[in-house]
Amino acid sequence: MSEQEKVQGKQLSRRDMLKMLGGSAAGISLAKVAGLGGSAAALLRGMPAGAQSKVEIWTGFGQGRMADAMQGAIDNFAAENSEYAPEHIIVPWGEIHDRVIAATAAGSPPDAYRGWSWIVGDAAIGALTNLQPYVDAADVDLDDFWPATLGQMKYQGDVHAMSISTIVQFLYYNKDRMREIGLDPESPPTTIAELDEIGAALDEVDDDGTINRLGFAPTVPAKQTWDWGSAFGSQYWDEAEANIAVDEEAMIALLEWYKAYADRFGAENLQAYANTYGGNSFGRNTPQGIYYTGLVTMWVRGSWAYNDMGEYGPDVDFGVAPMPQRASADDATPGTSNGNMYFVPANCVNPDGGFAFANYMSSSPFVAINKALPDSVMPSRQSLATLPEVDQKEGGWTILARDEILPNTQPQPSFGGAGFFGGALNEGIDNVMFNDADPATVLADAVSRSRREVERLRG
């Protein structure tokens, strides 16, 4: 799922976090730190002292097929690891990161929780347990992870997260809508130019600019800034300099591309369309959503949305393909990949149990088959991604993700300050689309401010 698009945790400096983790935090109630009360405060109470066998796990898997899959994984962990007693607490995805940070500051976080690759940046503020000693002691084969995913698991060379699965991006397309206007439903666009052309042919727009049905627009259902930037040929990080670096030509072209859609439809008309249909992530969990009703023909989403199509749009004839790329960009990739991670917060009561659970979720064939695949995401370990059950999934999405896309993506940024940088880029896109701002100026400002934020977080 695209939880990380809903979750923008607060970016604290290392100095801020160390202050929060100091002695003064011990005397502050967790409810007060989190700004919560009542049942929410009760949810966040710490574990009783000495309950070392208890493993408190926080996730947002509280409904539908993924709730059942998560419970099955927890039950199997308990059966295989009798020394631990897992306790699953459900926290809304949009709140889980902030709540963990608050609980960590108060000295009573969970022992493990589910998040995304960008949370590895919390290591810069001392909010995560360094898992490298556990990895070494358990002799974990790190080479078994997809290289892009392994990079996201690390901070300053040490492992700080265990990845269960890796999201890639698909171009989803409605074959029925393509047939309606005489397009070959088995030939989706492969370049940005083809995407623009086919999308325009599928648009249905009134004379007053009202959008009735949308072929494609890069802001619907989300800007996907990291992914489209990668498809245009940009990278985001200079390892040698240890700071943000982008391909200016590619990113300026990206901003101009967004502006071209604003000019064609009218930025306000695109916004009106989003406001009309955007509830519940554009109806992701309802048969009335735009994906299942033909209101949009082509869109880019993570692989996690694949099984949603079968659940909420079983009668829709749809396909998936790699993200189209800018033909002139030598370094273009089919979007980014993003690890679904389990973390062990600093200050937790049972870090041994937290790592045991995180490592289990990462390495268990049971979890790969019964948890990752129902979530339509690829196991992060290559050995699990080649299980026979992976090849046998209907629709071929697993083979596309594993063999064509995953080896060619770049990792979604997970450095400390990545969330700030993504927000600055999105602000820039809005400024270009709605205010006719200069793309080069907008880009320079976003990069400059974000580089300062990276340095601030280092303390």
Contacts in CASP RR format, 6 or more apart in sequence:
PFRMAT RR
TARGET T0000
AUTHOR 0000-0000-0000
METHOD contacts of the structure
MODEL  1
MSEQEKVQGKQLSRRDMLKMLGGSAAGISLAKVAGLGGSAAALLRGMPAG
AQSKVEIWTGFGQGRMADAMQGAIDNFAAENSEYAPEHIIVPWGEIHDRV
IAATAAGSPPDAYRGWSWIVGDAAIGALTNLQPYVDAADVDLDDFWPATL
GQMKYQGDVHAMSISTIVQFLYYNKDRMREIGLDPESPPTTIAELDEIGA
ALDEVDDDGTINRLGFAPTVPAKQTWDWGSAFGSQYWDEAEANIAVDEEA
MIALLEWYKAYADRFGAENLQAYANTYGGNSFGRNTPQGIYYTGLVTMWV
RGSWAYNDMGEYGPDVDFGVAPMPQRASADDATPGTSNGNMYFVPANCVN
PDGGFAFANYMSSSPFVAINKALPDSVMPSRQSLATLPEVDQKEGGWTIL
ARDEILPNTQPQPSFGGAGFFGGALNEGIDNVMFNDADPATVLADAVSRS
RREVERLRG
1 66 0 8 1.000
1 93 0 8 1.000
1 304 0 8 1.000
1 305 0 8 1.000
1 375 0 8 1.000
2 222 0 8 1.000
2 281 0 8 1.000
2 301 0 8 1.000
2 302 0 8 1.000
2 304 0 8 1.000
2 305 0 8 1.000
3 60 0 8 1.000
3 93 0 8 1.000
3 94 0 8 1.000
3 115 0 8 1.000
3 116 0 8 1.000
4 115 0 8 1.000
4 116 0 8 1.000
4 117 0 8 1.000
4 118 0 8 1.000
4 338 0 8 1.000
5 222 0 8 1.000
6 93 0 8 1.000
6 94 0 8 1.000
7 93 0 8 1.000
7 94 0 8 1.000
7 96 0 8 1.000
7 97 0 8 1.000
7 116 0 8 1.000
8 419 0 8 1.000
8 423 0 8 1.000
9 97 0 8 1.000
9 98 0 8 1.000
9 101 0 8 1.000
9 419 0 8 1.000
10 98 0 8 1.000
10 101 0 8 1.000
11 416 0 8 1.000
11 417 0 8 1.000
11 419 0 8 1.000
11 420 0 8 1.000
11 453 0 8 1.000
11 457 0 8 1.000
12 20 0 8 1.000
12 101 0 8 1.000
12 125 0 8 1.000
12 457 0 8 1.000
13 125 0 8 1.000
13 456 0 8 1.000
13 457 0 8 1.000
13 459 0 8 1.000
14 124 0 8 1.000
14 125 0 8 1.000
14 126 0 8 1.000
14 457 0 8 1.000
14 458 0 8 1.000
14 459 0 8 1.000
15 459 0 8 1.000
16 125 0 8 1.000
17 105 0 8 1.000
17 125 0 8 1.000
17 126 0 8 1.000
17 127 0 8 1.000
18 125 0 8 1.000
18 126 0 8 1.000
20 33 0 8 1.000
20 104 0 8 1.000
20 105 0 8 1.000
21 104 0 8 1.000
21 105 0 8 1.000
21 107 0 8 1.000
21 126 0 8 1.000
21 346 0 8 1.000
21 347 0 8 1.000
25 33 0 8 1.000
25 105 0 8 1.000
25 106 0 8 1.000
25 107 0 8 1.000
26 106 0 8 1.000
26 107 0 8 1.000
28 106 0 8 1.000
29 41 0 8 1.000
29 106 0 8 1.000
30 41 0 8 1.000
30 44 0 8 1.000
30 45 0 8 1.000
30 46 0 8 1.000
30 102 0 8 1.000
30 103 0 8 1.000
30 106 0 8 1.000
30 107 0 8 1.000
30 108 0 8 1.000
31 37 0 8 1.000
31 38 0 8 1.000
31 40 0 8 1.000
31 41 0 8 1.000
31 44 0 8 1.000
33 102 0 8 1.000
33 103 0 8 1.000
33 105 0 8 1.000
33 106 0 8 1.000
34 40 0 8 1.000
34 41 0 8 1.000
34 44 0 8 1.000
34 98 0 8 1.000
34 99 0 8 1.000
34 102 0 8 1.000
34 103 0 8 1.000
34 106 0 8 1.000
35 102 0 8 1.000
36 44 0 8 1.000
36 99 0 8 1.000
36 102 0 8 1.000
43 89 0 8 1.000
43 91 0 8 1.000
44 99 0 8 1.000
44 102 0 8 1.000
44 103 0 8 1.000
44 108 0 8 1.000
45 108 0 8 1.000
46 56 0 8 1.000
46 103 0 8 1.000
46 107 0 8 1.000
46 108 0 8 1.000
46 109 0 8 1.000
46 349 0 8 1.000
47 54 0 8 1.000
47 56 0 8 1.000
47 108 0 8 1.000
47 111 0 8 1.000
47 349 0 8 1.000
47 350 0 8 1.000
49 349 0 8 1.000
50 349 0 8 1.000
51 349 0 8 1.000
51 350 0 8 1.000
52 349 0 8 1.000
52 350 0 8 1.000
52 352 0 8 1.000
53 83 0 8 1.000
53 84 0 8 1.000
53 85 0 8 1.000
53 350 0 8 1.000
54 84 0 8 1.000
54 85 0 8 1.000
54 86 0 8 1.000
54 87 0 8 1.000
54 111 0 8 1.000
54 349 0 8 1.000
54 350 0 8 1.000
55 84 0 8 1.000
55 85 0 8 1.000
55 86 0 8 1.000
55 87 0 8 1.000
55 111 0 8 1.000
55 112 0 8 1.000
55 350 0 8 1.000
55 353 0 8 1.000
55 354 0 8 1.000
55 356 0 8 1.000
55 357 0 8 1.000
56 87 0 8 1.000
56 89 0 8 1.000
56 110 0 8 1.000
56 111 0 8 1.000
56 112 0 8 1.000
56 348 0 8 1.000
56 349 0 8 1.000
56 350 0 8 1.000
57 74 0 8 1.000
57 86 0 8 1.000
57 87 0 8 1.000
57 88 0 8 1.000
57 89 0 8 1.000
57 110 0 8 1.000
57 111 0 8 1.000
57 112 0 8 1.000
57 113 0 8 1.000
57 114 0 8 1.000
57 354 0 8 1.000
57 357 0 8 1.000
58 89 0 8 1.000
58 90 0 8 1.000
58 91 0 8 1.000
58 96 0 8 1.000
58 99 0 8 1.000
58 100 0 8 1.000
58 110 0 8 1.000
58 112 0 8 1.000
58 113 0 8 1.000
58 114 0 8 1.000
59 70 0 8 1.000
59 88 0 8 1.000
59 90 0 8 1.000
59 91 0 8 1.000
59 96 0 8 1.000
59 113 0 8 1.000
59 114 0 8 1.000
60 90 0 8 1.000
60 91 0 8 1.000
60 92 0 8 1.000
60 93 0 8 1.000
60 96 0 8 1.000
60 114 0 8 1.000
61 67 0 8 1.000
61 69 0 8 1.000
61 70 0 8 1.000
61 90 0 8 1.000
61 114 0 8 1.000
62 70 0 8 1.000
62 90 0 8 1.000
65 307 0 8 1.000
65 311 0 8 1.000
65 374 0 8 1.000
66 374 0 8 1.000
66 375 0 8 1.000
69 370 0 8 1.000
69 371 0 8 1.000
69 374 0 8 1.000
69 375 0 8 1.000
70 88 0 8 1.000
70 371 0 8 1.000
71 88 0 8 1.000
72 370 0 8 1.000
72 371 0 8 1.000
73 361 0 8 1.000
73 364 0 8 1.000
73 366 0 8 1.000
73 367 0 8 1.000
73 370 0 8 1.000
73 371 0 8 1.000
74 86 0 8 1.000
74 88 0 8 1.000
76 364 0 8 1.000
76 366 0 8 1.000
76 367 0 8 1.000
76 370 0 8 1.000
77 84 0 8 1.000
77 86 0 8 1.000
77 357 0 8 1.000
77 360 0 8 1.000
77 361 0 8 1.000
77 364 0 8 1.000
78 84 0 8 1.000
78 85 0 8 1.000
78 86 0 8 1.000
80 360 0 8 1.000
80 364 0 8 1.000
81 356 0 8 1.000
81 360 0 8 1.000
84 353 0 8 1.000
84 356 0 8 1.000
84 357 0 8 1.000
86 357 0 8 1.000
89 110 0 8 1.000
91 99 0 8 1.000
91 113 0 8 1.000
96 113 0 8 1.000
96 114 0 8 1.000
96 115 0 8 1.000
97 115 0 8 1.000
97 119 0 8 1.000
100 109 0 8 1.000
100 110 0 8 1.000
100 113 0 8 1.000
100 127 0 8 1.000
100 343 0 8 1.000
100 345 0 8 1.000
101 122 0 8 1.000
101 127 0 8 1.000
103 109 0 8 1.000
103 110 0 8 1.000
103 345 0 8 1.000
104 127 0 8 1.000
104 345 0 8 1.000
104 346 0 8 1.000
104 347 0 8 1.000
104 348 0 8 1.000
107 347 0 8 1.000
108 347 0 8 1.000
108 349 0 8 1.000
109 345 0 8 1.000
109 346 0 8 1.000
109 347 0 8 1.000
109 348 0 8 1.000
110 345 0 8 1.000
110 348 0 8 1.000
111 344 0 8 1.000
111 345 0 8 1.000
111 348 0 8 1.000
111 349 0 8 1.000
111 350 0 8 1.000
111 351 0 8 1.000
111 353 0 8 1.000
111 354 0 8 1.000
111 357 0 8 1.000
112 342 0 8 1.000
112 343 0 8 1.000
112 344 0 8 1.000
112 348 0 8 1.000
112 353 0 8 1.000
112 354 0 8 1.000
112 355 0 8 1.000
112 357 0 8 1.000
112 358 0 8 1.000
113 342 0 8 1.000
113 343 0 8 1.000
113 345 0 8 1.000
114 164 0 8 1.000
114 340 0 8 1.000
114 341 0 8 1.000
114 342 0 8 1.000
114 343 0 8 1.000
115 340 0 8 1.000
115 341 0 8 1.000
115 342 0 8 1.000
115 343 0 8 1.000
116 338 0 8 1.000
116 339 0 8 1.000
116 340 0 8 1.000
116 341 0 8 1.000
117 149 0 8 1.000
117 152 0 8 1.000
117 153 0 8 1.000
117 161 0 8 1.000
117 163 0 8 1.000
117 338 0 8 1.000
117 339 0 8 1.000
117 341 0 8 1.000
117 411 0 8 1.000
117 412 0 8 1.000
117 414 0 8 1.000
118 412 0 8 1.000
118 413 0 8 1.000
118 414 0 8 1.000
118 416 0 8 1.000
118 418 0 8 1.000
118 419 0 8 1.000
119 128 0 8 1.000
119 161 0 8 1.000
119 341 0 8 1.000
119 343 0 8 1.000
119 414 0 8 1.000
120 128 0 8 1.000
120 152 0 8 1.000
120 153 0 8 1.000
120 154 0 8 1.000
120 155 0 8 1.000
120 160 0 8 1.000
120 161 0 8 1.000
120 341 0 8 1.000
120 414 0 8 1.000
121 128 0 8 1.000
121 155 0 8 1.000
121 414 0 8 1.000
121 415 0 8 1.000
121 416 0 8 1.000
121 417 0 8 1.000
121 418 0 8 1.000
122 128 0 8 1.000
122 343 0 8 1.000
122 416 0 8 1.000
123 130 0 8 1.000
123 155 0 8 1.000
123 156 0 8 1.000
123 160 0 8 1.000
124 155 0 8 1.000
124 416 0 8 1.000
124 457 0 8 1.000
124 458 0 8 1.000
125 457 0 8 1.000
126 346 0 8 1.000
127 345 0 8 1.000
127 346 0 8 1.000
128 155 0 8 1.000
128 160 0 8 1.000
128 161 0 8 1.000
128 343 0 8 1.000
128 344 0 8 1.000
128 345 0 8 1.000
128 346 0 8 1.000
129 160 0 8 1.000
129 343 0 8 1.000
129 344 0 8 1.000
129 345 0 8 1.000
129 346 0 8 1.000
129 348 0 8 1.000
129 351 0 8 1.000
129 355 0 8 1.000
130 158 0 8 1.000
130 159 0 8 1.000
130 160 0 8 1.000
131 158 0 8 1.000
131 159 0 8 1.000
131 160 0 8 1.000
131 161 0 8 1.000
131 162 0 8 1.000
131 344 0 8 1.000
131 355 0 8 1.000
131 358 0 8 1.000
132 157 0 8 1.000
132 158 0 8 1.000
132 159 0 8 1.000
132 160 0 8 1.000
134 351 0 8 1.000
134 352 0 8 1.000
134 355 0 8 1.000
134 359 0 8 1.000
135 142 0 8 1.000
135 159 0 8 1.000
138 355 0 8 1.000
138 359 0 8 1.000
140 359 0 8 1.000
140 363 0 8 1.000
142 150 0 8 1.000
142 159 0 8 1.000
144 381 0 8 1.000
144 382 0 8 1.000
144 383 0 8 1.000
145 153 0 8 1.000
145 163 0 8 1.000
145 380 0 8 1.000
145 381 0 8 1.000
145 382 0 8 1.000
146 166 0 8 1.000
146 337 0 8 1.000
146 380 0 8 1.000
146 382 0 8 1.000
146 385 0 8 1.000
146 406 0 8 1.000
146 407 0 8 1.000
148 166 0 8 1.000
148 337 0 8 1.000
148 406 0 8 1.000
148 409 0 8 1.000
148 410 0 8 1.000
148 411 0 8 1.000
149 163 0 8 1.000
149 166 0 8 1.000
149 337 0 8 1.000
149 339 0 8 1.000
149 380 0 8 1.000
149 411 0 8 1.000
150 163 0 8 1.000
151 411 0 8 1.000
151 414 0 8 1.000
152 161 0 8 1.000
152 163 0 8 1.000
152 338 0 8 1.000
152 339 0 8 1.000
152 341 0 8 1.000
152 411 0 8 1.000
152 412 0 8 1.000
152 414 0 8 1.000
153 159 0 8 1.000
153 160 0 8 1.000
153 161 0 8 1.000
153 162 0 8 1.000
153 163 0 8 1.000
153 341 0 8 1.000
154 160 0 8 1.000
160 343 0 8 1.000
161 341 0 8 1.000
161 342 0 8 1.000
161 343 0 8 1.000
161 358 0 8 1.000
162 341 0 8 1.000
162 342 0 8 1.000
162 355 0 8 1.000
162 358 0 8 1.000
162 359 0 8 1.000
162 361 0 8 1.000
162 362 0 8 1.000
163 339 0 8 1.000
163 340 0 8 1.000
163 341 0 8 1.000
163 342 0 8 1.000
163 362 0 8 1.000
163 380 0 8 1.000
164 340 0 8 1.000
164 341 0 8 1.000
164 342 0 8 1.000
164 361 0 8 1.000
164 362 0 8 1.000
164 367 0 8 1.000
164 371 0 8 1.000
164 372 0 8 1.000
164 379 0 8 1.000
164 380 0 8 1.000
165 339 0 8 1.000
165 340 0 8 1.000
165 368 0 8 1.000
165 371 0 8 1.000
165 372 0 8 1.000
165 375 0 8 1.000
165 377 0 8 1.000
165 378 0 8 1.000
165 379 0 8 1.000
165 380 0 8 1.000
166 337 0 8 1.000
166 338 0 8 1.000
166 339 0 8 1.000
166 340 0 8 1.000
166 377 0 8 1.000
166 378 0 8 1.000
166 379 0 8 1.000
166 380 0 8 1.000
166 406 0 8 1.000
167 302 0 8 1.000
167 303 0 8 1.000
167 304 0 8 1.000
167 337 0 8 1.000
167 338 0 8 1.000
167 339 0 8 1.000
167 340 0 8 1.000
167 377 0 8 1.000
167 378 0 8 1.000
168 302 0 8 1.000
168 303 0 8 1.000
168 334 0 8 1.000
168 335 0 8 1.000
168 337 0 8 1.000
168 378 0 8 1.000
168 401 0 8 1.000
168 405 0 8 1.000
168 406 0 8 1.000
168 409 0 8 1.000
169 224 0 8 1.000
169 227 0 8 1.000
169 300 0 8 1.000
169 301 0 8 1.000
169 302 0 8 1.000
169 303 0 8 1.000
169 323 0 8 1.000
169 334 0 8 1.000
169 335 0 8 1.000
169 336 0 8 1.000
169 405 0 8 1.000
169 409 0 8 1.000
170 300 0 8 1.000
170 301 0 8 1.000
170 302 0 8 1.000
170 303 0 8 1.000
170 305 0 8 1.000
170 306 0 8 1.000
170 320 0 8 1.000
170 321 0 8 1.000
170 322 0 8 1.000
170 323 0 8 1.000
170 397 0 8 1.000
170 400 0 8 1.000
170 401 0 8 1.000
170 405 0 8 1.000
171 188 0 8 1.000
171 189 0 8 1.000
171 195 0 8 1.000
171 298 0 8 1.000
171 299 0 8 1.000
171 300 0 8 1.000
171 320 0 8 1.000
171 321 0 8 1.000
171 322 0 8 1.000
171 323 0 8 1.000
171 324 0 8 1.000
172 291 0 8 1.000
172 298 0 8 1.000
172 299 0 8 1.000
172 300 0 8 1.000
172 301 0 8 1.000
172 305 0 8 1.000
172 309 0 8 1.000
172 318 0 8 1.000
172 319 0 8 1.000
172 320 0 8 1.000
173 185 0 8 1.000
173 188 0 8 1.000
173 297 0 8 1.000
173 298 0 8 1.000
173 318 0 8 1.000
173 319 0 8 1.000
173 320 0 8 1.000
173 321 0 8 1.000
174 294 0 8 1.000
174 296 0 8 1.000
174 297 0 8 1.000
174 298 0 8 1.000
174 316 0 8 1.000
174 317 0 8 1.000
174 318 0 8 1.000
175 185 0 8 1.000
175 186 0 8 1.000
175 317 0 8 1.000
175 318 0 8 1.000
175 319 0 8 1.000
176 185 0 8 1.000
176 294 0 8 1.000
176 316 0 8 1.000
176 317 0 8 1.000
177 202 0 8 1.000
177 213 0 8 1.000
177 215 0 8 1.000
177 294 0 8 1.000
177 297 0 8 1.000
178 184 0 8 1.000
178 185 0 8 1.000
178 198 0 8 1.000
178 202 0 8 1.000
178 297 0 8 1.000
179 185 0 8 1.000
181 201 0 8 1.000
181 202 0 8 1.000
183 198 0 8 1.000
183 201 0 8 1.000
183 202 0 8 1.000
185 317 0 8 1.000
188 298 0 8 1.000
188 319 0 8 1.000
188 321 0 8 1.000
189 195 0 8 1.000
189 197 0 8 1.000
189 198 0 8 1.000
189 298 0 8 1.000
189 324 0 8 1.000
190 321 0 8 1.000
190 322 0 8 1.000
190 324 0 8 1.000
190 325 0 8 1.000
191 324 0 8 1.000
191 325 0 8 1.000
191 326 0 8 1.000
191 327 0 8 1.000
192 231 0 8 1.000
192 232 0 8 1.000
192 257 0 8 1.000
192 324 0 8 1.000
192 325 0 8 1.000
192 326 0 8 1.000
192 327 0 8 1.000
193 327 0 8 1.000
194 324 0 8 1.000
195 216 0 8 1.000
195 298 0 8 1.000
195 324 0 8 1.000
196 216 0 8 1.000
196 260 0 8 1.000
198 215 0 8 1.000
198 216 0 8 1.000
198 298 0 8 1.000
199 215 0 8 1.000
199 216 0 8 1.000
199 297 0 8 1.000
199 298 0 8 1.000
200 215 0 8 1.000
200 264 0 8 1.000
201 215 0 8 1.000
202 213 0 8 1.000
202 214 0 8 1.000
202 215 0 8 1.000
202 216 0 8 1.000
202 297 0 8 1.000
202 298 0 8 1.000
203 211 0 8 1.000
203 213 0 8 1.000
203 214 0 8 1.000
203 215 0 8 1.000
204 211 0 8 1.000
204 212 0 8 1.000
204 213 0 8 1.000
204 214 0 8 1.000
205 211 0 8 1.000
205 212 0 8 1.000
205 265 0 8 1.000
205 269 0 8 1.000
206 212 0 8 1.000
209 265 0 8 1.000
209 266 0 8 1.000
209 269 0 8 1.000
210 269 0 8 1.000
210 272 0 8 1.000
211 265 0 8 1.000
211 269 0 8 1.000
211 270 0 8 1.000
211 272 0 8 1.000
211 273 0 8 1.000
213 294 0 8 1.000
213 295 0 8 1.000
213 296 0 8 1.000
213 297 0 8 1.000
214 220 0 8 1.000
214 273 0 8 1.000
214 290 0 8 1.000
214 295 0 8 1.000
214 296 0 8 1.000
214 297 0 8 1.000
215 296 0 8 1.000
215 297 0 8 1.000
215 298 0 8 1.000
216 296 0 8 1.000
216 297 0 8 1.000
216 298 0 8 1.000
216 299 0 8 1.000
217 261 0 8 1.000
217 265 0 8 1.000
217 270 0 8 1.000
218 224 0 8 1.000
218 228 0 8 1.000
218 257 0 8 1.000
218 258 0 8 1.000
218 261 0 8 1.000
219 258 0 8 1.000
219 261 0 8 1.000
219 270 0 8 1.000
219 274 0 8 1.000
219 429 0 8 1.000
219 433 0 8 1.000
220 270 0 8 1.000
220 273 0 8 1.000
220 274 0 8 1.000
220 282 0 8 1.000
220 290 0 8 1.000
220 296 0 8 1.000
220 299 0 8 1.000
221 278 0 8 1.000
221 281 0 8 1.000
221 282 0 8 1.000
221 290 0 8 1.000
221 296 0 8 1.000
221 299 0 8 1.000
221 301 0 8 1.000
222 301 0 8 1.000
223 258 0 8 1.000
223 426 0 8 1.000
223 429 0 8 1.000
224 300 0 8 1.000
225 422 0 8 1.000
225 425 0 8 1.000
225 426 0 8 1.000
225 429 0 8 1.000
226 236 0 8 1.000
226 335 0 8 1.000
226 336 0 8 1.000
226 412 0 8 1.000
226 413 0 8 1.000
226 422 0 8 1.000
227 300 0 8 1.000
227 323 0 8 1.000
227 335 0 8 1.000
227 336 0 8 1.000
227 412 0 8 1.000
228 254 0 8 1.000
228 257 0 8 1.000
228 300 0 8 1.000
228 323 0 8 1.000
228 335 0 8 1.000
229 250 0 8 1.000
229 251 0 8 1.000
229 254 0 8 1.000
229 335 0 8 1.000
230 332 0 8 1.000
230 333 0 8 1.000
230 334 0 8 1.000
230 335 0 8 1.000
230 336 0 8 1.000
230 409 0 8 1.000
230 410 0 8 1.000
231 323 0 8 1.000
231 324 0 8 1.000
231 325 0 8 1.000
231 326 0 8 1.000
231 329 0 8 1.000
231 332 0 8 1.000
231 333 0 8 1.000
231 334 0 8 1.000
231 335 0 8 1.000
232 250 0 8 1.000
232 251 0 8 1.000
232 253 0 8 1.000
232 254 0 8 1.000
232 257 0 8 1.000
232 325 0 8 1.000
232 326 0 8 1.000
232 329 0 8 1.000
232 332 0 8 1.000
233 247 0 8 1.000
233 250 0 8 1.000
233 325 0 8 1.000
233 326 0 8 1.000
233 329 0 8 1.000
233 330 0 8 1.000
233 331 0 8 1.000
233 332 0 8 1.000
233 333 0 8 1.000
234 246 0 8 1.000
234 247 0 8 1.000
234 250 0 8 1.000
234 251 0 8 1.000
234 254 0 8 1.000
234 331 0 8 1.000
235 245 0 8 1.000
235 246 0 8 1.000
235 247 0 8 1.000
235 331 0 8 1.000
235 410 0 8 1.000
236 244 0 8 1.000
236 245 0 8 1.000
236 246 0 8 1.000
236 413 0 8 1.000
236 418 0 8 1.000
236 421 0 8 1.000
237 243 0 8 1.000
237 244 0 8 1.000
237 245 0 8 1.000
237 413 0 8 1.000
237 415 0 8 1.000
238 244 0 8 1.000
238 245 0 8 1.000
243 451 0 8 1.000
243 454 0 8 1.000
243 455 0 8 1.000
244 421 0 8 1.000
244 447 0 8 1.000
244 450 0 8 1.000
244 451 0 8 1.000
244 454 0 8 1.000
246 443 0 8 1.000
246 447 0 8 1.000
247 331 0 8 1.000
248 440 0 8 1.000
248 443 0 8 1.000
250 326 0 8 1.000
250 329 0 8 1.000
250 331 0 8 1.000
251 443 0 8 1.000
252 439 0 8 1.000
252 440 0 8 1.000
252 443 0 8 1.000
253 326 0 8 1.000
255 428 0 8 1.000
255 429 0 8 1.000
255 432 0 8 1.000
255 439 0 8 1.000
255 442 0 8 1.000
255 443 0 8 1.000
256 432 0 8 1.000
256 439 0 8 1.000
258 429 0 8 1.000
258 432 0 8 1.000
258 433 0 8 1.000
259 432 0 8 1.000
259 433 0 8 1.000
259 436 0 8 1.000
259 439 0 8 1.000
261 270 0 8 1.000
261 433 0 8 1.000
262 270 0 8 1.000
262 432 0 8 1.000
262 433 0 8 1.000
262 434 0 8 1.000
267 433 0 8 1.000
267 434 0 8 1.000
268 434 0 8 1.000
270 433 0 8 1.000
274 282 0 8 1.000
277 283 0 8 1.000
277 289 0 8 1.000
277 290 0 8 1.000
277 295 0 8 1.000
278 290 0 8 1.000
280 286 0 8 1.000
280 289 0 8 1.000
282 289 0 8 1.000
282 290 0 8 1.000
282 291 0 8 1.000
282 296 0 8 1.000
283 289 0 8 1.000
283 290 0 8 1.000
283 291 0 8 1.000
284 291 0 8 1.000
284 305 0 8 1.000
284 308 0 8 1.000
284 312 0 8 1.000
285 308 0 8 1.000
285 312 0 8 1.000
286 312 0 8 1.000
287 293 0 8 1.000
287 312 0 8 1.000
287 313 0 8 1.000
289 295 0 8 1.000
289 312 0 8 1.000
290 296 0 8 1.000
291 299 0 8 1.000
291 305 0 8 1.000
291 308 0 8 1.000
291 309 0 8 1.000
291 312 0 8 1.000
291 313 0 8 1.000
291 316 0 8 1.000
292 309 0 8 1.000
292 312 0 8 1.000
292 313 0 8 1.000
292 316 0 8 1.000
294 316 0 8 1.000
300 323 0 8 1.000
303 376 0 8 1.000
303 377 0 8 1.000
303 378 0 8 1.000
303 397 0 8 1.000
303 401 0 8 1.000
304 375 0 8 1.000
304 376 0 8 1.000
304 377 0 8 1.000
305 376 0 8 1.000
306 320 0 8 1.000
306 376 0 8 1.000
306 397 0 8 1.000
307 374 0 8 1.000
307 375 0 8 1.000
307 376 0 8 1.000
308 376 0 8 1.000
309 316 0 8 1.000
309 318 0 8 1.000
310 316 0 8 1.000
320 397 0 8 1.000
320 400 0 8 1.000
321 400 0 8 1.000
322 334 0 8 1.000
322 400 0 8 1.000
322 404 0 8 1.000
322 405 0 8 1.000
323 334 0 8 1.000
323 335 0 8 1.000
325 332 0 8 1.000
325 333 0 8 1.000
325 334 0 8 1.000
326 332 0 8 1.000
333 408 0 8 1.000
333 409 0 8 1.000
333 410 0 8 1.000
334 404 0 8 1.000
334 405 0 8 1.000
334 408 0 8 1.000
334 409 0 8 1.000
335 409 0 8 1.000
335 410 0 8 1.000
336 409 0 8 1.000
336 410 0 8 1.000
336 411 0 8 1.000
336 412 0 8 1.000
336 413 0 8 1.000
337 405 0 8 1.000
337 406 0 8 1.000
337 409 0 8 1.000
337 410 0 8 1.000
337 411 0 8 1.000
337 412 0 8 1.000
338 411 0 8 1.000
338 412 0 8 1.000
339 380 0 8 1.000
339 412 0 8 1.000
340 375 0 8 1.000
340 377 0 8 1.000
340 380 0 8 1.000
342 357 0 8 1.000
342 358 0 8 1.000
342 361 0 8 1.000
342 362 0 8 1.000
343 358 0 8 1.000
344 351 0 8 1.000
344 354 0 8 1.000
344 355 0 8 1.000
344 358 0 8 1.000
348 354 0 8 1.000
360 367 0 8 1.000
361 367 0 8 1.000
361 371 0 8 1.000
362 380 0 8 1.000
362 381 0 8 1.000
363 381 0 8 1.000
363 384 0 8 1.000
365 384 0 8 1.000
365 387 0 8 1.000
368 379 0 8 1.000
368 381 0 8 1.000
368 384 0 8 1.000
368 385 0 8 1.000
368 387 0 8 1.000
368 389 0 8 1.000
368 390 0 8 1.000
369 387 0 8 1.000
369 389 0 8 1.000
372 378 0 8 1.000
372 379 0 8 1.000
372 384 0 8 1.000
373 389 0 8 1.000
373 390 0 8 1.000
373 393 0 8 1.000
373 398 0 8 1.000
376 397 0 8 1.000
378 385 0 8 1.000
378 390 0 8 1.000
378 398 0 8 1.000
378 401 0 8 1.000
378 402 0 8 1.000
378 406 0 8 1.000
379 385 0 8 1.000
379 387 0 8 1.000
379 390 0 8 1.000
384 390 0 8 1.000
385 402 0 8 1.000
386 402 0 8 1.000
390 398 0 8 1.000
390 402 0 8 1.000
391 398 0 8 1.000
391 399 0 8 1.000
412 418 0 8 1.000
413 419 0 8 1.000
413 421 0 8 1.000
413 422 0 8 1.000
415 454 0 8 1.000
416 454 0 8 1.000
416 457 0 8 1.000
417 450 0 8 1.000
417 453 0 8 1.000
417 454 0 8 1.000
417 457 0 8 1.000
420 449 0 8 1.000
420 450 0 8 1.000
420 453 0 8 1.000
421 446 0 8 1.000
421 447 0 8 1.000
421 450 0 8 1.000
421 453 0 8 1.000
421 454 0 8 1.000
422 450 0 8 1.000
424 445 0 8 1.000
424 446 0 8 1.000
424 447 0 8 1.000
424 449 0 8 1.000
424 450 0 8 1.000
425 446 0 8 1.000
427 446 0 8 1.000
428 437 0 8 1.000
428 442 0 8 1.000
428 443 0 8 1.000
428 445 0 8 1.000
428 446 0 8 1.000
431 437 0 8 1.000
431 442 0 8 1.000
432 438 0 8 1.000
432 439 0 8 1.000
432 442 0 8 1.000
END
